[in-house]
Amino acid sequence: MAESVRYLKSAVVPGDFPQTALPEIAVAGRSNAGKSSFINAWTGSKIALVSQTPGKTRLLNFFNVANKYLMVDTPGYGFASRSGDEVRTWHKMIENYFLYRKNLKGLVLVMDVRREWSKDEELLKEFCLNQDIVVYLVLTKVDKISRNEQQKFLKEKQRDSGLAYVRLCSALKKIGIEEIEEEIFDLCLKEFVPKTLAQREKIDKKERGKK
């Protein structure tokens, strides 16, 4: 992606979320799924923290992508060393975000291609689908396995997840990144992104007038 990306803010509760009419895409995944590397490859800039210690992200991090939409980096889940209080805080933060953020149009669920589909992914998928949020599954780290294994794991995840959109990618080798970005935009954002911000303001003004 050649478009500009800038950090807006980090937040935990809905009252602190950015006040904007732009649509949003959230990115979620296990703490060691390669989520930050995927986001950086997607945006073409090192906006997400990449650490050898999984689970460094603790807040919802909002990024503006070329004034077209927001990308939201969510904290990784399934990291065993977190305390019970931290896990409960994570669940509450994510639940509030998915329930009350009307701008949210899609979830990109990032998963290590070699891992099995688990209860964590299933619960997150079902929660989003119940809110009419599109779920798009990205299988990372495909550069670490053979092509035959890639196809094997792809079919397994398609079967186990039951999702319509499941794609392979490698942040390191830039495999599938552009195709994924384009497909997510067309699937989740295209109808909500006006050609200019002036059009967006005009639409908002018209909607306010109906109330």
C-alpha positions as CSV (number, residue, x, y, z in Angstrom):
1,M,0.0,0.0,0.0
2,A,1.4,3.4,-1.1
3,E,-1.2,5.4,0.8
4,S,-0.4,7.4,3.9
5,V,-1.1,5.8,7.3
6,R,-0.9,7.7,10.6
7,Y,-1.5,6.8,14.2
8,L,-4.5,8.4,15.8
9,K,-4.7,7.2,19.3
10,S,-5.0,4.3,21.7
11,A,-8.1,3.6,23.8
12,V,-9.8,1.1,26.0
13,V,-13.4,2.3,26.5
14,P,-15.9,3.5,23.9
15,G,-15.9,7.1,25.2
16,D,-12.2,7.4,24.3
17,F,-12.6,6.0,20.7
18,P,-11.8,8.5,17.9
19,Q,-14.9,10.5,16.8
20,T,-15.1,9.9,13.1
21,A,-17.5,8.9,10.4
22,L,-14.9,6.8,8.6
23,P,-15.5,3.0,8.4
24,E,-13.2,0.7,10.3
25,I,-11.4,-2.6,9.9
26,A,-10.2,-4.4,13.1
27,V,-7.3,-6.8,13.1
28,A,-7.1,-9.6,15.7
29,G,-5.2,-12.7,16.4
30,R,-3.2,-14.8,18.8
31,S,-0.3,-13.1,20.5
32,N,2.2,-15.1,18.3
33,A,0.2,-15.2,15.1
34,G,2.3,-12.6,13.3
35,K,-0.4,-9.9,13.5
36,S,1.9,-6.9,13.8
37,S,4.1,-8.1,10.9
38,F,1.0,-8.5,8.8
39,I,-0.3,-5.0,9.6
40,N,3.1,-3.5,8.8
41,A,3.3,-5.4,5.5
42,W,-0.3,-4.4,4.7
43,T,0.3,-0.7,5.3
44,G,3.9,-0.6,4.0
45,S,5.1,1.1,7.2
46,K,6.2,0.0,10.7
47,I,3.1,1.2,12.5
48,A,2.5,-1.9,14.6
49,L,4.8,-3.1,17.3
50,V,6.8,-6.2,16.4
51,S,8.4,-7.8,19.4
52,Q,10.0,-11.1,20.3
53,T,7.7,-11.0,23.4
54,P,4.2,-11.9,22.2
55,G,1.2,-9.9,23.6
56,K,2.9,-6.5,23.9
57,T,-0.2,-4.7,22.5
58,R,-2.5,-3.9,25.5
59,L,-4.8,-1.3,24.0
60,L,-7.0,-0.7,20.9
61,N,-4.7,1.2,18.5
62,F,-6.4,3.3,15.9
63,F,-4.7,4.2,12.6
64,N,-6.0,6.5,9.8
65,V,-5.4,5.0,6.3
66,A,-5.3,7.8,3.7
67,N,-8.4,9.4,5.2
68,K,-10.4,6.5,3.7
69,Y,-10.9,4.2,6.7
70,L,-9.4,3.4,10.1
71,M,-7.5,0.2,10.9
72,V,-7.7,-0.9,14.5
73,D,-4.9,-3.1,16.0
74,T,-6.4,-5.1,18.8
75,P,-4.5,-6.8,21.6
76,G,-3.5,-10.4,21.0
77,Y,-5.3,-13.2,22.8
78,G,-4.4,-16.6,24.1
79,F,-1.2,-15.5,25.8
80,A,-0.8,-17.8,28.9
81,S,1.4,-15.5,31.0
82,R,-1.3,-12.9,31.4
83,S,-3.1,-12.6,34.8
84,G,-6.8,-13.4,35.2
85,D,-7.5,-9.7,35.7
86,E,-5.7,-8.9,32.5
87,V,-7.7,-11.5,30.5
88,R,-11.0,-10.3,31.9
89,T,-10.0,-6.7,31.0
90,W,-9.2,-7.8,27.5
91,H,-12.5,-9.6,27.1
92,K,-14.5,-6.6,28.3
93,M,-12.5,-4.2,26.0
94,I,-13.0,-6.3,22.9
95,E,-16.7,-7.0,23.7
96,N,-17.4,-3.3,24.1
97,Y,-15.6,-2.4,20.9
98,F,-17.4,-5.0,18.8
99,L,-20.8,-4.3,20.4
100,Y,-20.8,-0.5,20.3
101,R,-18.5,0.6,17.5
102,K,-20.9,1.3,14.7
103,N,-18.1,2.2,12.3
104,L,-16.7,-1.3,12.4
105,K,-17.3,-3.1,9.1
106,G,-15.0,-6.1,9.2
107,L,-12.6,-8.2,11.3
108,V,-9.4,-9.5,9.8
109,L,-8.6,-12.6,11.9
110,V,-4.9,-13.4,11.7
111,M,-3.8,-16.9,12.4
112,D,-0.6,-18.9,12.0
113,V,-1.3,-21.3,9.2
114,R,0.2,-24.2,11.2
115,R,-2.2,-23.8,14.2
116,E,-5.5,-25.6,14.6
117,W,-8.7,-23.7,14.6
118,S,-9.6,-23.4,18.2
119,K,-12.4,-22.4,20.6
120,D,-10.9,-18.9,20.8
121,E,-11.2,-18.3,17.1
122,E,-14.7,-19.8,17.0
123,L,-16.0,-17.6,19.7
124,L,-14.5,-14.5,18.2
125,K,-15.9,-15.4,14.8
126,E,-19.4,-16.1,16.1
127,F,-19.5,-12.9,18.2
128,C,-18.6,-10.8,15.1
129,L,-21.0,-12.6,12.8
130,N,-23.8,-12.1,15.3
131,Q,-23.1,-8.3,15.0
132,D,-23.1,-8.5,11.2
133,I,-19.4,-7.9,11.1
134,V,-17.6,-9.5,8.1
135,V,-14.9,-12.0,9.2
136,Y,-11.9,-12.4,6.9
137,L,-9.3,-15.1,7.9
138,V,-5.7,-14.5,7.0
139,L,-3.3,-17.5,7.4
140,T,0.2,-16.2,8.1
141,K,3.7,-17.6,7.9
142,V,3.2,-19.7,4.8
143,D,6.8,-19.2,3.9
144,K,7.7,-21.7,6.6
145,I,5.9,-24.6,4.9
146,S,5.9,-26.2,1.5
147,R,3.3,-25.5,-1.2
148,N,1.6,-28.8,-0.6
149,E,1.3,-28.1,3.1
150,Q,-0.1,-24.6,2.3
151,Q,-2.9,-26.1,0.3
152,K,-3.5,-28.8,3.0
153,F,-3.8,-26.2,5.8
154,L,-5.8,-23.9,3.7
155,K,-8.5,-26.6,3.1
156,E,-8.4,-27.5,6.8
157,K,-9.1,-23.9,7.9
158,Q,-11.8,-23.4,5.3
159,R,-13.5,-26.5,6.6
160,D,-13.0,-25.9,10.3
161,S,-13.8,-22.2,10.3
162,G,-16.7,-22.3,7.9
163,L,-15.7,-18.9,6.6
164,A,-16.2,-17.8,3.0
165,Y,-12.9,-15.8,3.0
166,V,-9.7,-17.6,3.9
167,R,-6.4,-16.5,2.4
168,L,-2.8,-17.5,2.7
169,C,-0.1,-14.9,3.2
170,S,3.5,-14.2,4.3
171,A,4.5,-10.8,5.7
172,L,8.2,-11.7,5.2
173,K,7.9,-12.7,1.6
174,K,5.0,-10.3,0.8
175,I,2.9,-13.2,-0.4
176,G,-0.8,-12.4,-0.8
177,I,-0.6,-9.0,0.9
178,E,-1.8,-6.8,-2.0
179,E,-4.6,-9.3,-2.9
180,I,-5.8,-9.4,0.7
181,E,-5.8,-5.6,1.0
182,E,-7.8,-5.2,-2.2
183,E,-10.3,-7.9,-1.4
184,I,-10.9,-6.6,2.1
185,F,-11.4,-3.1,0.7
186,D,-13.9,-4.3,-1.9
187,L,-15.7,-6.6,0.6
188,C,-15.9,-4.4,3.7
189,L,-15.2,-0.8,2.8
190,K,-15.9,0.2,-0.8
191,E,-19.6,1.1,-0.4
192,F,-18.8,3.2,2.8
193,V,-15.9,5.2,1.5
194,P,-16.9,8.3,-0.5
195,K,-14.5,9.8,-3.1
196,T,-13.7,12.8,-1.0
197,L,-14.1,13.9,2.6
198,A,-16.3,16.7,1.4
199,Q,-18.7,14.0,0.2
200,R,-18.5,12.3,3.6
201,E,-19.4,15.6,5.3
202,K,-22.3,16.1,2.9
203,I,-23.6,12.6,3.6
204,D,-23.4,13.2,7.3
205,K,-25.2,16.5,7.1
206,K,-28.0,14.9,5.1
207,E,-28.3,12.0,7.6
208,R,-28.5,14.5,10.5
209,G,-31.3,16.3,8.7
210,K,-33.4,13.2,8.6
211,K,-33.4,12.9,12.4
